[in-house]
Amino acid sequence: MTVAPQFQFKNGVLHAEDIPLPELADQYATPLYVYSRRALREAWERYARAIAGRNALICYGMKANSNLAVLHEFQRLGAGFDIVSGGELARALAAGAAPGKIVFSGVGKQAWEIRQALSANIKCFNVESAAELERLADIALEMGLRAPMSLRVNPDVDAHTHPYISTGLKENKFGVDIAAAPALYRQAMQHPGLDIVGVDCHIGSQILEIAPYLDALGKLIDLILELRADGIELRHLDLGGGLGIRYTDETPLDPADLLDPVFSTLEARGLGHLQLILEPGRSLVGNAGILLTRVEYLKRTPVRNFAIVDAAMNDLMRPALYEAWHDVEPVAPRAGQTNRVYDIVGPICESGDWLARQRELPIEQGDLLAIMSAGAYAFSMASQYNARPRAAEVLVDADQAHLIRPRESIQDLYASERIPARG
């Protein structure tokens, strides 16, 4: 059984910190996203300890979970932010983020997004192609500004993770081939609209080994030293994010496991003056949240048993998208209930609408289930497919529950739509 420290059984009932989950289901209905503020803080503190006394900046990869309350909590703790869209920039600023601690990643930055970020005076653009470099330079010049930039280089390193979340191989769409980077940096030097400040890479997500990071670091250091020989001095090295979490039986890395050898390597190669930037997302929020759902029906067939719940693939896309595993816990298991093997499925009209497969569970119709490790890439990937309103989000702080996003209403689904007048 994989239960995050802030989601524990007390007197036979699963709690979020000090609140029994059935109380939250009664108050806010299901499906419901529930986050632990204590878990967010403790995840942040692991990174804070790992960088203590170092020239380093942790930029939360907010695509994992972009609720304003979550962003504000990390902003208050000292985080910067890694964004991938103009919408995320607006969210970060609304949560109180300092623009000088925001880095802008992503392969498809539109002109309006670049202008928005330049106007906000963000820390850095992570440029991912020669075409983007030209666009950024032209827009900055047009605005009478110099755009702080780094190249996101693709080091062709296998992160040993799911292919959909591997981002550092040559066949991936992300970044610039590291062999082409020196020429692009020299090109950037000639643009009066560009200010070269760093180098960036991101090799993937849910990474459980140090070796891929150190392989990428070695290639980045060789690039930095080559650039220095060309008279290009960088100010920071952005090593991306991607540290994994425990979904079932994984053994995640502590940030210090990675950062201690990174800092030592930089010092040994004469690059200890560089600011190190990290962009963790999942490892800060993944195990800080659950998806609470209720069993609507139990359906037994000759070949499968189905527990049909009120959550669905529109609430948690990862299983359908990646065949990802999430632990499922009965919230208040009754003594003596019979265990049966079930597929946990939702009401959406797709065979891919499943949250877990072949789980042995002692459940009855009407029971509450907690889908664990749903703090990352759950609500942020949620949709209104099948005209299903998106679920509410609640942040628990000890014995207090805060509604941080209300449940959408049916009317919300079409409030902005218009039927044209007949001609």
N, C-alpha and C positions, 0 to 999 in steps of 0.2 A: 504494500500500500504506500503510495507516494502522496504525502500530505505536506503542504508548505507549513512552516512553523507558525504562521499566523492563522492557519485554518486547521484547528484541532478539535478532536472530540472531547466534550466535557459532559459527564453524566449521560453518555450514550448519544449525544446530539452534536453534530458538527457546528462549530462556531466560526464566525469571522471576528478575530480578536475576542472581545468579550460579549458579542451578540450572537444568540442562537440564529442560525440561518432560517428556520421556520418563521421567526418573527419578521425577518426582512421580506420573505415571500408573502406573508400576510399583509404587510404594510404596502409593498410596492408591486406585488404580483410577479408573475414569471412569464417568459424568461427574463432574467435579471443579471446584469454584470455587477459583481461585488468586488471592490478593491480594498486592500488593507494599507492604510497610511503608514503603519509601522513597518510593513514589508518594503514599501518604497524607500523609507529612510534607511533601513538596514542594508538594502542593496546598494544605495548610494554610498553609505559609509564604508563598504568594502573597497570601493574605488578611491574614496577620499584617503583611506589609510595607505593605499598602494602608491599614491602620488604625493604623500605628505613631504614637504620640504623640497619638492622638485618643481621645475619649470614645466608645468603640464596643465592642460585644460581638458575637462571632460565635457563633451558636447553630446547631450542626449539625442539619440537617433529617434526623433519624435514620430516617425511613421509607424512605430510599434504601437503607440497609444497617444493620441493627441488631445485628449480631454483637457480643457483649460485648468481644471483642478490639479491634474497630474503634472502638467507643465509648470503651474505656479509652485507646486511643492518642490520640484527640482530647481526652479529658478531661485527659490528662497534658500535652498541648500548650497547654491553657488554654481549651478550647471550653466554651461553654454548649450547651444542647440545645433544639431545637424538637420537641415531642412532639405526638401526635394521639390518644393513647389512654392508659388506665390501664396497660395492658401495657407501653407504651413508657416510661412513667414508672418502673415497676418495673425495667425493663432499665437505664435511665439511672442510677438510684440504685445498682443492683447493680454497675455499671461504675465507681462512685466519683464520679458527677456531683455538683456542688454544687447543692442545690435552688434557691438564690438566683440560679442562672444557667439556669433552665429556664423556657421559655414554653410554654403549652399552647394549641395551635390545634385546629381541627376543628369541624365544624358540629353534631355530634351527641353532645356530652359527656353521659354518663349521670350520675345523682346519685352513684353510688358512686365514679365517677372524680373528680368534683369534690371529694368528701369526702377522697379519697385525696390529691389534690394540695394541698388546703388544709392537711391534716395535715402534709404534707411541707414546707409553707412555700415554695412555688415563687415565682419572680419575678413571673409575670404570667399571667393568663388572657386569651387573645385571643377576645373574645366575638363571636359571629357572627349573633345574632338578638336581637330584643326578648324573646322567650320565654326564651332562654338567660340573658339579663341578669337576669330575674326569678328564675329558678331559682338562679343563682349567689348572688344577694343573699339569698334565703331560706335557703339552706343555710349560708352564712357566718354569718348572724344566729343560726341555730339552734345553731351550733358556738361562738358567742361570739367570732367572728373578723371581720376585714375582709378581703375578697378583693381583692387587687391586680388591676386589670383595665384593658384597653384595648378599644376597638372595632376589629374588623377591618372596614375599610370597603371597599366595592367601588367603585373609581373609574371603572368603565366605560372601561378602557383595553385596546386590542387589543395583546397581546404578540407577535403574528405567529408563533405556534407552532401545534402540532397542537391541534385543538379539544378533544381529551380532556384535555389538560394546560394549557389556557387557563383561568384562574380569576378574571380581573378584569373580565369583561364582565357587563352587566346580567342576561343570561340564565343566568349560572352560579349554582350553588347557594351559593357562598361569600360570606360577608361581608354587611355592611349597606349599602344604598344610601347613597352619600355624602351625598345631599341630606337623608336622614333622620337622619344622625348627630348633628347638634347637639341635636335634641330628645331623642335617647336619652342623650346625655351629660348633659343637664340633668336627665333622669329619674334617671340614676345618682347624681347629686349628692344626691338626696333620700333615698337608701338608706343607712342607717347600716351596712349590711353590705358596702358597696363602697368601695374606695379607687381613684380614677381616677389611673392612672399614665402612660398613653400612648395612642398610636394605631398601628394596624397595617394593612398591606395586603400582598397577595401576588398578583401578576398572572399568574403562570404558570410554566412550566418549559421548559428547553432554549431560553432566550432568547439571541439572538445580536446584539441591537441595544441601544444605550443609550437611544434616544429613548423607548421605552415607559416605562422607569423614570422618566425626567425628566418625562414627561407626568404620571405618577402622583404624583411628588414635588410638582409644582406644585399639584395639587389638594389634596394633604395639607397643604401649607403654608397654603393659603387656609383650610382647615378649622381648623388649629391657631390661626391668627390670629383667626378668628371665635370660637373657644372662649375664647381669651384675653380678648376683649372681653366675654364673658359671665362672666368671673371664674374660668374653668377653666384652670389652668396644668398643662401636661403635663411629664413628666420624660423620656420617651423617644419616639422615632419608630422604628417597626419597618418596614423597607422590604421584608421578605420575602426570598426567595431567587430561584432560577430561572436563574442563569447557566448557559449551555449548555456542552457539551463537543464535542470532535471525534469524530464517529463515522465520517465518510468524508472530505469535503472542506470541512467547516465551518471558519470562522475564529473561535474562541471569544474572548470578551472577557477580558482580564485584570481581576481585581477592581479594580485601581487605575484602569482606564479608566472604570469606573462611579463609584467612590467619590470620586475627585478632584473631579469636577463636583458631586457630591452635597454634599460638605463645603463647597465654595465657595458653593453656592447657599444652604445653611443659614446660613452666616456672613453672606452678603449680605442675607438677610431677617431678621437679628436673632435667629436661632434656633440659633446655634452652641453654646448651653449644653445642648441636648438630647443625650442619649445616643442614638447610632444603633445599632440592632440589625439584623443580617442573619441570614438563615436558609438558608444554602447547603446543598444535599444532594448532588445529582448531580455538581456541579463539584468536590467534595472526594473522591468515591469512584469515579465512573464509569469513568475510565481507569486506575484502580488495580487493576482486576480483570479476569480472563478466565474463560470457561467452557471447560474442556478436555474434549473428547469424541472418541470413536473411531468410525471408519467400520465399521459392521457388514456392510453389503451395498452393492453398486453395482447399480442396476437401470436398464436402458435400455429405453425404450419408443419407439414410432414418433414421439411428439410431445415427450417429456421424458426427461431423464436424472435419476435420483434417487440421491443419496448418503444412505443411511439410517444415521443415527448413533445412539449410545446416549443422547444428550441429547434433550430434547423440550420441548414448550411448557410442561410443568409445571416445567421448570428455568429457562426463559427465556421469559416470557410476552409481552414487548414486541413481537416481530414479529407474533404473532397478534392482539394487542390493538390496536396502533397501526400495523401494517405498518412497523415500525421497521427501520432498516438497522443491521446489525452487520457489520463486516469479518470475514472468515473467512480464517485463515492455516494452510496446512499446516505442521505443527510441524517436520518433517524432510523437506522436498521432495527427491526423488531426481532427479539429472541425467538428462535424456533422457525423463522421463515425459511422456506425451501429455496435453495440456490438453483437457479437455472441459467443456461447460457443464452444471452440475448445479443442481438444487434440493436444498438441505440440509434433510432432513426427519427427524422422530423416529418412534418406534414407537407413539405414542398413536393411538387409533382416532378421529381427527378429521382432516378435510381441512385444517383450520386449523393442524395441527401442523407448522409449518415454522419454520426458524431463518434461512434465507437463500434467495433465489431467483435463478436464472439467474446463477450465479457460475462463471467460467472457472477451473478448478482442475486441477492435475496430481496426482491422487490414485488410490490403489488401496485395495482392501478391507484393513482392518486399520490403515490410517494414522490418526495423531492429527491433529485439527484444533483450533485455538484460535479460539473465538468471542470477538472482542475487545470491549473497552469494556463488560464485564459486571459491573463493580463496583457499579453502582446498579440497583435495581429488578430484580434477577435472583433471588437467594435470597430477598429480602424479599417477593417475589410468588410464590415457589415453592409448589407444592401436592403432594398425594399422589394426584392424579388417575390413574385406571387402576391404583390400588394400587401406585404406584411410590414406593419410599422416596426421601426427599430426599437429595441428594448431600452429600458432605463438603465442608468449607471448610478451606483451608490458607492461612496467612499466611507469606510468605517474607520473611526478613530477611537480606540478603546471601547467604551460603551455608548458612543454616539455614532449615529448614521446620518450622513449628509447626502441628499439627492443632488448629484452633480450634473445630471442630464435627465429630464423627464422623459417618460415613454412617449413616443410619437402617437398621435391620434390617427384614426382613419382619415379624417379630414386633412391632416397634414400631408397625406400621400399625394393629394391632387390640388392643394391650395394654390399653387403657383401656375397651374395649367389653365389654358384658355381654349374654348371652343370657338373657332372663327365664325363670324356671321356669314350666312348664306348669300352668295352673290346673285 
